[in-house]
Amino acid sequence: MPVPDIYRKKMKKIIHWLLHPPVTGPSSIVILRLMAGGVFFWEGILKFVYPNQGVGRFTKLGFPFPEATAHWIAVGEIVGGLLLIAGLFTRIVALYFIVQMIVAVLTTKISLYLGTSPLPLPPAPPKTGIWAVLHEIRADYAQIMVCLFLLLEGAGRRSLDFLADTREKLTFASS
């Protein structure tokens, strides 16, 4: 059954939106990219260096194929973190990280709320319940919000997205 034209047009719009983010935002957006990209980058490295942060954590959480999953996520965080820092494919990377962080929150914080977490409980009270979740979710929340900002506003002027957009416009204008 062929795909109707209306869906094809909508998909083209979505792809265009993802691949052509605004690049006119302030240069200071680089600070947010450095923060979020840096955190994802070093968290990806930590998953390789410390098994309790990578394979061990994914095993305890019950993920299928924990070794492959941990390595896949770690590589995604390292590469994605570097791409955010550089400001390249910013919207695509930000969307990937938003989805990843939502999955991370759902797989770790619901069981913390219920008091059934297979991971070690927080070292200080509150140990379970909503206040424990709100305390433990603070870094996840910050990363999601920064990535949401980058998804909507783009990488700003100090980015490879800006250079690519400028080069594309110069090439198009000279043709």
N, C-alpha and C positions, 0 to 999 in steps of 0.2 A: 504494500500500500504506500503510495508516494506521500511525502510530507507536504502539507498545504503551504502555499506561498506565504501566508500570514505568519506561520511559525518560522519559516526560513528567514523572513525579514526581521522578526524579533530576535532571532539568534544572531543575525549579522549585527544588529544594533548592540546587543550585549557584548559581543566579541569586540566590536569597535570601541565601546565604552571602556572595556578592560584594557585594551591595547593602546589607547590614546588618552591617558589621564591628563588633567590640566597640569600645566607646568609653570603657571604664572604666579603661583603662591610665593609667599615670602621665603627668602633664603634661609631664614631661621628654622624652617621645617627640617633642615639637616640635623638639628639637635634631637628631634623626636626620632628620626631615622637611626641616628647613632645609638640612642637609648634602646629602642626596640630591637634593632638589628644586632647590637652588641649582646644583649641578653639572650636572644635566640642562638646566636653564634656560639657563645660559651656554654650554654646549656646543652647544645648538640655535642660539643666536645666532651663535656662531662659524662654523657651517656656512653661514650667509648672508654673513658679513663676509669670510671667508677661503676662496676657492675650493678651496685645497688641503685644507681640512678638510671641505668639502662635496662639490660636484660633481666636483672633481678626484680626491678620494679614492675616491668611488664608481665613477668611470670606471676608475681604476687597478685596483680590485678586481674589475672585470668585471661589475658589477651591470647588469641590463637597465634601460634608461631612466634613466641616472644622474642627470640633472638633476631629473626628477620624483621619483625615489627620495630624493635628497638633501634636496629641499625638503619632502617628506612627512615624512621622519624628523626634520628640523629643527623643523617646526611641532609634531610630536608631542612632541618634547623640550621645547620652549618651553611649550606648553599643559600638558603633563603635569607639568613641573617646577613651574609655578605652582599646579597642583592639589595636588601633594604638599605644597608650602609651606603652602597654605591648609588642607590636610587634608580635601579634598573628593574623594569617589569614590576613596578611598585604596587600597582593595584592587584595584580595576579598573586604576588607574594603575600600581600596584606590579607587578601581573601583566604588564601591557604592557611595562614596563621590564625585567622579568626575561627575557621572551622576546626583546626587542630586544638585551639585553646578551649573551645566549647566542648569538644570530645574529652579533653583532659579534665575539665571541671566536672562533667557528668560522670566520668568513670572514677573520680577520686573523692568528690565532695558529697555525693548522695550517701555513700556508705559512712562517711565521717559524720554526717548529720544523724544517721540512724545508729551510730555507735558500732557498726559492723565492719569498719575499714580493715582490710588485710595489711595496710601500711601502719607503721608506728603512729600512735596518737601524738598530738602536739605535746611538747615538753611541759607546758604550763597550762593551767586552766584558762579558758574553758576547753575541755577535751572532746566533747561531742555537742551536738545540737546546733541551732542556728548561729549562735555567737561564735562557736568554733569554726563553722563554715565561713562566716563573714571575715573572721580574722585570717584564716588560711587562704582565702580566695583573693586577698588584696593584690598580690603580684599578677595573678591571672587576669583580674579585672583591669588593672593598669595596662597590661599588654593588649588585651582585647580593645580597649578604648583607643590606644595609640594606633593600632592597626586599622580600626574603624575610621579614624581621622585620616590616615594615609590612603585608605580605600576611597574616601569621598573627595579629598583635597589634592591627592597626588603628591609627588615627591618634592615639588618646589623647584626653584631655579638652579640650585646647586645640586644637580643630579644628572645621571646619565640619561634619564628619561627626557630631561630638558635638552640635552645635546642631541639626542636622537630626533626629537621633535623639530628642533631648529635646523638640523641637517636635512630632514625630510622636506621642510618648507623651502629651504634654499635650493634643493635639488628640483623640487616641483616648479619653483618660480623660474629657474633657468632653462627648463625644458620648453 
